[in-house]
Amino acid sequence: MDRIVNSRASADAPLRTAVIVGSTREGRGGAAIAQWFAECSRQEAALELDVIDLAEFSFPQRYPRRATPAMLDFSKRVDRADAFVVVTPEYNHGYPASLKQAIDYCCDEWFAKPVGFVAYGTAAQGLRAVEQLRQVFNALHTVTIADVVSFNRFDGSLGDDGRPRDTEAAGIAVRRMLAQLTWWARALRAARAELPFAA
Ligand SMILES: Cc1cc2nc3c(=O)[nH]c(=O)nc-3n(C[C@H](O)[C@H](O)[C@H](O)COP(=O)(O)O)c2cc1C
């Protein structure tokens, strides 16, 4: 009985959702898009957001033998999260190296959690980067969310402030993605509490 009551209580707890800002490029467009997304998400769902901006970490140039404080800080924040939203640009039909560097600093911290995407680029709206990320996150035993929030940064759909002009359409896309993300996050959090993940 206690167990049922406890699992109901934890099912209602806010979902700790890490929004990972993947681009660290000087002059990047990703910061404004991530900020807009975080503001939208705070309005739309009972999420406890942690915006993890990779530009704020001093990661080592080479993968070291021992994790550095920056790597440990990043992996602790990944570990704490119930769900992730990766904000990614497309670079040469892929995702940026800064994102792969960070992803590879964690292992079981990712396991059995959902990953959604906010993507941007030119005509392909970052979707080729997302498809590559699905492959990587599959290796890390995550569930990637089918619907993606995506933008062409150069067709006028973003304003001078780098945020979507059509906030209604963008809001619908965010709600759709977050509905799927939160469903998986609740289901997987309950499953992890019930049984350790069998990796
Ligand atoms: C090195 C590099 C390669 C790029 N390659 C692509 C590409 O293959 N497809 C695309 O749609 N956009 C491409 N772009 C455009 C970026 O997606 C766009 O500039 C985006 O704003 C970059 O994200 P950021 O500003 O957050 O760094 C490329 C940009 C850079 C800097």
PDBQT file of the ligand as one rigid body, heavy atoms in Angstrom, charges set to zero:
ROOT
HETATM    1  C1  LIG A 201      29.967  25.157 -39.864  1.00  0.00    +0.000 C 
HETATM    2  C2  LIG A 201      28.532  25.365 -40.277  1.00  0.00    +0.000 A 
HETATM    3  C3  LIG A 201      27.927  24.457 -41.121  1.00  0.00    +0.000 A 
HETATM    4  C4  LIG A 201      26.589  24.614 -41.457  1.00  0.00    +0.000 A 
HETATM    5  N1  LIG A 201      25.983  23.657 -42.231  1.00  0.00    +0.000 NA
HETATM    6  C5  LIG A 201      24.643  23.677 -42.397  1.00  0.00    +0.000 A 
HETATM    7  C6  LIG A 201      23.963  22.603 -43.020  1.00  0.00    +0.000 A 
HETATM    8  O1  LIG A 201      24.522  21.619 -43.430  1.00  0.00    +0.000 OA
HETATM    9  N2  LIG A 201      22.613  22.671 -43.113  1.00  0.00    +0.000 N 
HETATM   10  C7  LIG A 201      21.907  23.740 -42.657  1.00  0.00    +0.000 A 
HETATM   11  O2  LIG A 201      20.684  23.740 -42.751  1.00  0.00    +0.000 OA
HETATM   12  N3  LIG A 201      22.538  24.796 -42.077  1.00  0.00    +0.000 NA
HETATM   13  C8  LIG A 201      23.856  24.783 -41.930  1.00  0.00    +0.000 A 
HETATM   14  N4  LIG A 201      24.510  25.815 -41.311  1.00  0.00    +0.000 N 
HETATM   15  C9  LIG A 201      23.719  26.951 -40.871  1.00  0.00    +0.000 C 
HETATM   16  C10 LIG A 201      23.398  26.808 -39.396  1.00  0.00    +0.000 C 
HETATM   17  O3  LIG A 201      22.488  25.781 -39.133  1.00  0.00    +0.000 OA
HETATM   18  C11 LIG A 201      22.884  28.113 -38.845  1.00  0.00    +0.000 C 
HETATM   19  O4  LIG A 201      23.846  29.121 -39.091  1.00  0.00    +0.000 OA
HETATM   20  C12 LIG A 201      22.621  28.041 -37.378  1.00  0.00    +0.000 C 
HETATM   21  O5  LIG A 201      22.203  29.282 -36.928  1.00  0.00    +0.000 OA
HETATM   22  C13 LIG A 201      23.848  27.631 -36.591  1.00  0.00    +0.000 C 
HETATM   23  O6  LIG A 201      23.551  27.527 -35.238  1.00  0.00    +0.000 OA
HETATM   24  P1  LIG A 201      24.207  28.511 -34.156  1.00  0.00    +0.000 P 
HETATM   25  O7  LIG A 201      24.005  29.902 -34.709  1.00  0.00    +0.000 OA
HETATM   26  O8  LIG A 201      23.425  28.300 -32.884  1.00  0.00    +0.000 OA
HETATM   27  O9  LIG A 201      25.638  28.112 -34.046  1.00  0.00    +0.000 OA
HETATM   28  C14 LIG A 201      25.853  25.711 -40.993  1.00  0.00    +0.000 A 
HETATM   29  C15 LIG A 201      26.512  26.649 -40.168  1.00  0.00    +0.000 A 
HETATM   30  C16 LIG A 201      27.810  26.473 -39.802  1.00  0.00    +0.000 A 
HETATM   31  C17 LIG A 201      28.455  27.462 -38.860  1.00  0.00    +0.000 C 
ENDROOT
TORSDOF 0
